[in-house]
Amino acid sequence: MDPLGVAERTREAMGSLTASERKVARALLSMYPVAGLGTVAELAERAGVSSPTVVRFVARLGFEGFAAFQGSLRREVHARMGSPLEQYSERGLPGSGEALLPYVADSFVGSVQASFAEVSPSEFERAVELLASLRLRVHVVGGRFSHVLAEYLVAHLHLLRPGVALVPQDEFSRVALGADASRRDVLVVFDYRRYDEATTMLARQVASAGAQVVLLTDPWLSPVAEVADVVLPVRVESPSPFDSLVPALALVEALVAALTERRGEAGRIRVERFEGVGTLLDPGWPPTDRTARPLDDS
């Protein structure tokens, strides 16, 4: 088998691919490896690109042709059929002789490790750049369960930078955001299986207005991926019948850690002001009314 599998090659190459080639990469990873085992035309149709784009994508990964690309995929399939990691999520709950907590801990640790190994470094870095840019207004939206991730990210972003808002669930607020969106905006979307149609519509509206979209989703990819500039999928396997958000929360923590490092001293000063610890640069903080001068977060 190749030292690097096709999925690993794809993630490493993501930063150097064209926009059309990234569509092929995401289509492949969204149904991996099955999406790559059909014809060139089938993969092109799935990605919404031309067949020559698929051929160029395969060449970008270092394969001499589509046949070599598929040969590598087939070797991976045979190797993975006996992989304990691939079968782990099929086990269900432990038997009466096993302790539940160690079993669940192993399950979640494995999912987080696998998810982080599969995240494209270039996509992650691009997400951090967008979240760190003070030229952009950041809007964050979540779904029925993933709204907790959206709220958690917003709470941390408020501490590190200005210009952050949680998108309300009501229809009017979403329509207003779609109408007001521009190139000065970035929309962060949390959307996992049983994808939210209203969220997909919102993402398409803001993307058409020139805003950038960062999507956090599962390996099967929310429909928002079709318009997203950055896609960060993680696993959702769980020892229970319900999808897990543990890997997704770990990814949010990773984004917060990277953003904290990126913001540096400006971020530290802003946190000081919020928390009221250390030597405050402004003794009058926090302000008593909305007309107080804004923070200097340059």
C-alpha positions as a Markdown table, in Angstrom:
| # | Residue | x | y | z |
|---|---|---|---|---|
| 1 | Met | 0.0 | 0.0 | 0.0 |
| 2 | Asp | 1.1 | 3.6 | -0.7 |
| 3 | Pro | 3.0 | 5.3 | 2.2 |
| 4 | Leu | 0.2 | 7.9 | 2.1 |
| 5 | Gly | -3.3 | 6.8 | 1.4 |
| 6 | Val | -5.5 | 8.7 | -1.1 |
| 7 | Ala | -7.4 | 10.5 | 1.7 |
| 8 | Glu | -4.2 | 11.6 | 3.3 |
| 9 | Arg | -2.8 | 12.8 | 0.0 |
| 10 | Thr | -6.0 | 14.7 | -0.7 |
| 11 | Arg | -6.0 | 16.5 | 2.7 |
| 12 | Glu | -2.3 | 17.5 | 2.4 |
| 13 | Ala | -2.9 | 18.8 | -1.2 |
| 14 | Met | -6.0 | 20.8 | -0.3 |
| 15 | Gly | -4.2 | 24.1 | 0.2 |
| 16 | Ser | -2.6 | 24.0 | -3.3 |
| 17 | Leu | -5.8 | 22.9 | -5.2 |
| 18 | Thr | -7.9 | 25.2 | -7.3 |
| 19 | Ala | -11.5 | 26.0 | -6.2 |
| 20 | Ser | -12.8 | 23.4 | -8.7 |
| 21 | Glu | -10.3 | 20.8 | -7.7 |
| 22 | Arg | -11.3 | 21.3 | -4.0 |
| 23 | Lys | -14.8 | 20.4 | -5.0 |
| 24 | Val | -13.5 | 17.1 | -6.3 |
| 25 | Ala | -11.6 | 16.6 | -3.1 |
| 26 | Arg | -14.6 | 17.2 | -1.0 |
| 27 | Ala | -16.8 | 15.0 | -3.1 |
| 28 | Leu | -14.3 | 12.2 | -2.7 |
| 29 | Leu | -13.9 | 12.6 | 1.0 |
| 30 | Ser | -17.6 | 12.9 | 1.6 |
| 31 | Met | -18.2 | 9.4 | 0.4 |
| 32 | Tyr | -14.7 | 7.9 | 0.8 |
| 33 | Pro | -13.6 | 5.6 | -0.8 |
| 34 | Val | -16.7 | 4.7 | -2.8 |
| 35 | Ala | -16.9 | 8.1 | -4.6 |
| 36 | Gly | -13.5 | 7.4 | -6.2 |
| 37 | Leu | -14.3 | 3.8 | -7.4 |
| 38 | Gly | -16.7 | 4.8 | -10.2 |
| 39 | Thr | -15.9 | 6.5 | -13.5 |
| 40 | Val | -14.3 | 9.9 | -14.1 |
| 41 | Ala | -17.6 | 11.2 | -15.3 |
| 42 | Glu | -19.4 | 10.0 | -12.2 |
| 43 | Leu | -17.0 | 11.7 | -9.8 |
| 44 | Ala | -17.1 | 14.8 | -11.9 |
| 45 | Glu | -20.9 | 14.8 | -11.7 |
| 46 | Arg | -20.9 | 14.3 | -8.0 |
| 47 | Ala | -18.5 | 17.3 | -7.6 |
| 48 | Gly | -20.3 | 19.5 | -10.0 |
| 49 | Val | -17.2 | 20.0 | -12.2 |
| 50 | Ser | -15.9 | 18.8 | -15.6 |
| 51 | Ser | -14.2 | 15.5 | -16.3 |
| 52 | Pro | -10.9 | 17.2 | -17.1 |
| 53 | Thr | -10.9 | 18.8 | -13.7 |
| 54 | Val | -11.1 | 15.3 | -12.1 |
| 55 | Val | -8.1 | 14.2 | -14.2 |
| 56 | Arg | -6.2 | 17.3 | -13.1 |
| 57 | Phe | -7.1 | 16.6 | -9.5 |
| 58 | Val | -5.8 | 13.1 | -9.7 |
| 59 | Ala | -2.5 | 14.3 | -11.2 |
| 60 | Arg | -2.2 | 16.9 | -8.4 |
| 61 | Leu | -2.2 | 14.0 | -6.0 |
| 62 | Gly | 0.8 | 12.5 | -7.8 |
| 63 | Phe | -0.9 | 9.7 | -9.7 |
| 64 | Glu | 0.0 | 8.9 | -13.3 |
| 65 | Gly | -3.7 | 8.5 | -14.2 |
| 66 | Phe | -7.2 | 7.6 | -13.0 |
| 67 | Ala | -6.4 | 3.9 | -13.1 |
| 68 | Ala | -3.4 | 4.3 | -10.7 |
| 69 | Phe | -5.6 | 6.5 | -8.5 |
| 70 | Gln | -8.3 | 3.8 | -8.3 |
| 71 | Gly | -5.7 | 1.0 | -7.8 |
| 72 | Ser | -4.5 | 2.8 | -4.7 |
| 73 | Leu | -8.1 | 3.2 | -3.5 |
| 74 | Arg | -8.7 | -0.6 | -4.0 |
| 75 | Arg | -5.6 | -1.5 | -2.0 |
| 76 | Glu | -6.8 | 0.7 | 0.8 |
| 77 | Val | -10.2 | -1.0 | 0.8 |
| 78 | His | -8.6 | -4.4 | 1.2 |
| 79 | Ala | -6.3 | -3.2 | 3.9 |
| 80 | Arg | -9.1 | -1.5 | 5.9 |
| 81 | Met | -11.5 | -4.4 | 5.8 |
| 82 | Gly | -9.7 | -5.9 | 8.8 |
| 83 | Ser | -8.9 | -2.7 | 10.6 |
| 84 | Pro | -10.1 | -2.6 | 14.2 |
| 85 | Leu | -10.5 | 1.2 | 13.9 |
| 86 | Glu | -13.0 | 0.9 | 11.1 |
| 87 | Gln | -15.0 | -1.8 | 12.9 |
| 88 | Tyr | -14.8 | -0.1 | 16.3 |
| 89 | Ser | -18.0 | 1.9 | 15.9 |
| 90 | Glu | -20.0 | -1.2 | 14.9 |
| 91 | Arg | -19.5 | -2.9 | 18.3 |
| 92 | Gly | -22.4 | -1.2 | 20.2 |
| 93 | Leu | -22.4 | -1.1 | 24.0 |
| 94 | Pro | -20.1 | -3.4 | 25.9 |
| 95 | Gly | -21.4 | -6.7 | 27.3 |
| 96 | Ser | -22.2 | -7.2 | 31.0 |
| 97 | Gly | -18.7 | -8.3 | 31.7 |
| 98 | Glu | -17.1 | -5.0 | 30.5 |
| 99 | Ala | -16.8 | -1.7 | 32.4 |
| 100 | Leu | -18.8 | 1.0 | 30.6 |
| 101 | Leu | -16.6 | 4.0 | 31.4 |
| 102 | Pro | -13.3 | 2.7 | 30.0 |
| 103 | Tyr | -15.2 | 1.5 | 26.9 |
| 104 | Val | -16.8 | 4.9 | 26.3 |
| 105 | Ala | -13.5 | 6.7 | 27.0 |
| 106 | Asp | -11.7 | 4.6 | 24.4 |
| 107 | Ser | -14.5 | 5.2 | 21.9 |
| 108 | Phe | -14.3 | 9.0 | 22.2 |
| 109 | Val | -10.5 | 9.2 | 22.3 |
| 110 | Gly | -10.4 | 7.1 | 19.2 |
| 111 | Ser | -12.9 | 9.4 | 17.4 |
| 112 | Val | -11.1 | 12.5 | 18.4 |
| 113 | Gln | -7.7 | 11.2 | 17.3 |
| 114 | Ala | -9.0 | 9.9 | 14.0 |
| 115 | Ser | -10.8 | 13.2 | 13.3 |
| 116 | Phe | -7.8 | 15.3 | 14.0 |
| 117 | Ala | -5.7 | 13.1 | 11.7 |
| 118 | Glu | -8.2 | 13.6 | 8.9 |
| 119 | Val | -8.6 | 17.4 | 9.2 |
| 120 | Ser | -6.8 | 19.2 | 6.4 |
| 121 | Pro | -4.1 | 21.4 | 7.9 |
| 122 | Ser | -4.6 | 24.0 | 5.1 |
| 123 | Glu | -8.4 | 24.1 | 5.7 |
| 124 | Phe | -7.8 | 24.5 | 9.4 |
| 125 | Glu | -5.3 | 27.3 | 8.9 |
| 126 | Arg | -7.7 | 29.1 | 6.6 |
| 127 | Ala | -10.5 | 28.9 | 9.1 |
| 128 | Val | -8.2 | 30.5 | 11.8 |
| 129 | Glu | -7.2 | 33.3 | 9.3 |
| 130 | Leu | -10.8 | 34.1 | 8.7 |
| 131 | Leu | -11.7 | 34.1 | 12.4 |
| 132 | Ala | -8.7 | 36.2 | 13.3 |
| 133 | Ser | -9.3 | 38.9 | 10.7 |
| 134 | Leu | -10.7 | 42.1 | 12.3 |
| 135 | Arg | -11.7 | 43.3 | 8.8 |
| 136 | Leu | -14.4 | 40.6 | 8.9 |
| 137 | Arg | -17.6 | 40.4 | 10.9 |
| 138 | Val | -18.1 | 36.8 | 12.2 |
| 139 | His | -21.6 | 35.3 | 12.4 |
| 140 | Val | -22.0 | 31.8 | 13.9 |
| 141 | Val | -25.0 | 29.5 | 13.4 |
| 142 | Gly | -25.8 | 26.0 | 14.7 |
| 143 | Gly | -28.6 | 23.5 | 14.5 |
| 144 | Arg | -30.9 | 21.6 | 16.9 |
| 145 | Phe | -28.0 | 20.1 | 18.9 |
| 146 | Ser | -25.0 | 21.8 | 17.4 |
| 147 | His | -26.2 | 25.2 | 18.6 |
| 148 | Val | -24.3 | 24.4 | 21.8 |
| 149 | Leu | -21.1 | 24.4 | 19.8 |
| 150 | Ala | -22.1 | 27.7 | 18.1 |
| 151 | Glu | -22.7 | 29.3 | 21.5 |
| 152 | Tyr | -19.5 | 27.9 | 22.9 |
| 153 | Leu | -17.4 | 29.2 | 20.0 |
| 154 | Val | -19.1 | 32.7 | 20.1 |
| 155 | Ala | -18.4 | 32.9 | 23.9 |
| 156 | His | -14.7 | 32.5 | 23.3 |
| 157 | Leu | -14.6 | 34.7 | 20.2 |
| 158 | His | -16.1 | 37.5 | 22.2 |
| 159 | Leu | -13.2 | 37.3 | 24.6 |
| 160 | Leu | -10.6 | 37.4 | 21.8 |
| 161 | Arg | -12.0 | 39.8 | 19.2 |
| 162 | Pro | -14.8 | 42.3 | 18.4 |
| 163 | Gly | -17.4 | 41.9 | 15.7 |
| 164 | Val | -18.9 | 38.5 | 16.6 |
| 165 | Ala | -22.5 | 37.5 | 16.7 |
| 166 | Leu | -24.6 | 34.4 | 17.2 |
| 167 | Val | -27.2 | 34.0 | 14.5 |
| 168 | Pro | -30.7 | 33.8 | 16.1 |
| 169 | Gln | -32.9 | 30.9 | 15.2 |
| 170 | Asp | -35.9 | 33.1 | 14.1 |
| 171 | Glu | -36.6 | 33.5 | 10.4 |
| 172 | Phe | -36.5 | 37.3 | 10.4 |
| 173 | Ser | -33.0 | 37.5 | 11.8 |
| 174 | Arg | -31.7 | 35.0 | 9.1 |
| 175 | Val | -33.4 | 36.9 | 6.3 |
| 176 | Ala | -31.8 | 40.1 | 7.6 |
| 177 | Leu | -28.4 | 38.6 | 7.7 |
| 178 | Gly | -28.8 | 37.2 | 4.1 |
| 179 | Ala | -29.9 | 40.7 | 2.9 |
| 180 | Asp | -27.1 | 42.6 | 4.7 |
| 181 | Ala | -24.2 | 40.1 | 4.0 |
| 182 | Ser | -21.2 | 41.3 | 2.0 |
| 183 | Arg | -17.5 | 40.6 | 1.5 |
| 184 | Arg | -17.0 | 41.9 | 5.0 |
| 185 | Asp | -18.7 | 38.9 | 6.6 |
| 186 | Val | -17.8 | 35.3 | 7.4 |
| 187 | Leu | -20.5 | 32.8 | 8.4 |
| 188 | Val | -19.4 | 29.9 | 10.5 |
| 189 | Val | -21.9 | 27.0 | 10.2 |
| 190 | Phe | -22.3 | 23.9 | 12.4 |
| 191 | Asp | -24.4 | 21.4 | 10.5 |
| 192 | Tyr | -24.3 | 17.6 | 11.1 |
| 193 | Arg | -26.4 | 14.7 | 9.9 |
| 194 | Arg | -30.2 | 15.4 | 9.5 |
| 195 | Tyr | -28.9 | 18.6 | 8.0 |
| 196 | Asp | -30.9 | 21.8 | 8.4 |
| 197 | Glu | -32.5 | 23.1 | 5.2 |
| 198 | Ala | -32.9 | 26.6 | 6.6 |
| 199 | Thr | -29.2 | 26.7 | 7.4 |
| 200 | Thr | -28.3 | 25.6 | 3.9 |
| 201 | Met | -30.4 | 28.4 | 2.4 |
| 202 | Leu | -28.8 | 31.0 | 4.7 |
| 203 | Ala | -25.3 | 29.8 | 3.7 |
| 204 | Arg | -26.2 | 30.0 | 0.0 |
| 205 | Gln | -27.6 | 33.5 | 0.4 |
| 206 | Val | -24.6 | 34.9 | 2.2 |
| 207 | Ala | -22.2 | 33.2 | -0.1 |
| 208 | Ser | -23.9 | 34.7 | -3.1 |
| 209 | Ala | -23.5 | 38.1 | -1.5 |
| 210 | Gly | -19.7 | 37.6 | -1.3 |
| 211 | Ala | -19.4 | 36.5 | 2.3 |
| 212 | Gln | -17.1 | 33.6 | 3.1 |
| 213 | Val | -18.5 | 30.4 | 4.7 |
| 214 | Val | -16.7 | 28.1 | 7.1 |
| 215 | Leu | -18.5 | 24.8 | 7.6 |
| 216 | Leu | -18.0 | 22.3 | 10.5 |
| 217 | Thr | -19.7 | 19.1 | 9.7 |
| 218 | Asp | -19.5 | 15.3 | 9.6 |
| 219 | Pro | -17.6 | 13.1 | 7.1 |
| 220 | Trp | -20.7 | 12.9 | 4.8 |
| 221 | Leu | -20.7 | 16.7 | 4.5 |
| 222 | Ser | -23.6 | 19.0 | 4.9 |
| 223 | Pro | -25.1 | 20.5 | 1.6 |
| 224 | Val | -23.5 | 23.7 | 2.8 |
| 225 | Ala | -20.2 | 22.3 | 1.6 |
| 226 | Glu | -21.3 | 23.2 | -1.9 |
| 227 | Val | -20.8 | 26.9 | -1.2 |
| 228 | Ala | -18.3 | 26.7 | 1.7 |
| 229 | Asp | -14.8 | 28.2 | 1.4 |
| 230 | Val | -13.6 | 26.0 | 4.2 |
| 231 | Val | -14.9 | 22.6 | 5.3 |
| 232 | Leu | -13.8 | 20.9 | 8.5 |
| 233 | Pro | -15.4 | 17.5 | 8.9 |
| 234 | Val | -15.0 | 15.3 | 12.0 |
| 235 | Arg | -16.3 | 11.9 | 13.0 |
| 236 | Val | -19.6 | 11.4 | 14.9 |
| 237 | Glu | -19.4 | 7.8 | 15.9 |
| 238 | Ser | -20.7 | 7.1 | 19.4 |
| 239 | Pro | -21.2 | 4.1 | 21.7 |
| 240 | Ser | -24.8 | 5.2 | 22.1 |
| 241 | Pro | -27.5 | 5.3 | 19.3 |
| 242 | Phe | -26.9 | 9.1 | 19.0 |
| 243 | Asp | -24.2 | 10.9 | 17.1 |
| 244 | Ser | -21.4 | 12.4 | 19.2 |
| 245 | Leu | -20.3 | 16.0 | 19.2 |
| 246 | Val | -17.2 | 15.2 | 21.2 |
| 247 | Pro | -14.8 | 15.4 | 18.2 |
| 248 | Ala | -16.6 | 18.6 | 17.0 |
| 249 | Leu | -16.1 | 20.2 | 20.4 |
| 250 | Ala | -12.5 | 19.2 | 20.4 |
| 251 | Leu | -12.1 | 20.9 | 17.0 |
| 252 | Val | -13.7 | 24.1 | 18.4 |
| 253 | Glu | -11.2 | 24.0 | 21.2 |
| 254 | Ala | -8.4 | 23.7 | 18.7 |
| 255 | Leu | -9.7 | 26.7 | 16.7 |
| 256 | Val | -9.9 | 28.7 | 20.0 |
| 257 | Ala | -6.3 | 27.7 | 20.9 |
| 258 | Ala | -5.0 | 28.7 | 17.4 |
| 259 | Leu | -6.9 | 31.9 | 17.5 |
| 260 | Thr | -5.6 | 32.8 | 20.9 |
| 261 | Glu | -2.1 | 32.3 | 19.7 |
| 262 | Arg | -2.8 | 34.3 | 16.5 |
| 263 | Arg | -4.3 | 37.3 | 18.5 |
| 264 | Gly | -1.3 | 37.3 | 20.8 |
| 265 | Glu | -0.9 | 40.4 | 23.0 |
| 266 | Ala | -4.0 | 42.1 | 21.7 |
| 267 | Gly | -6.1 | 39.1 | 22.6 |
| 268 | Arg | -4.5 | 38.9 | 26.1 |
| 269 | Ile | -5.3 | 42.6 | 26.8 |
| 270 | Arg | -8.9 | 42.1 | 25.6 |
| 271 | Val | -9.3 | 39.1 | 27.9 |
| 272 | Glu | -7.9 | 41.2 | 30.8 |
| 273 | Arg | -10.5 | 43.8 | 30.2 |
| 274 | Phe | -13.3 | 41.2 | 30.1 |
| 275 | Glu | -12.2 | 39.3 | 33.2 |
| 276 | Gly | -11.1 | 42.3 | 35.2 |
| 277 | Val | -7.7 | 40.7 | 36.2 |
| 278 | Gly | -4.2 | 42.1 | 36.1 |
| 279 | Thr | -3.4 | 45.7 | 35.3 |
| 280 | Leu | -6.3 | 47.2 | 33.4 |
| 281 | Leu | -5.3 | 49.7 | 30.7 |
| 282 | Asp | -8.6 | 51.5 | 31.2 |
| 283 | Pro | -9.6 | 52.0 | 34.9 |
| 284 | Gly | -13.2 | 52.8 | 33.8 |
| 285 | Trp | -13.8 | 49.4 | 32.2 |
| 286 | Pro | -16.4 | 48.0 | 31.9 |
| 287 | Pro | -18.4 | 50.9 | 30.4 |
| 288 | Thr | -21.7 | 51.8 | 32.0 |
| 289 | Asp | -23.4 | 52.6 | 28.7 |
| 290 | Arg | -23.4 | 51.7 | 25.1 |
| 291 | Thr | -21.9 | 55.0 | 24.1 |
| 292 | Ala | -18.5 | 54.3 | 25.7 |
| 293 | Arg | -15.5 | 54.2 | 23.5 |
| 294 | Pro | -14.8 | 50.9 | 21.8 |
| 295 | Leu | -11.9 | 48.7 | 22.5 |
| 296 | Asp | -8.7 | 49.2 | 20.5 |
| 297 | Asp | -8.3 | 45.7 | 19.1 |
| 298 | Ser | -5.8 | 46.4 | 16.3 |
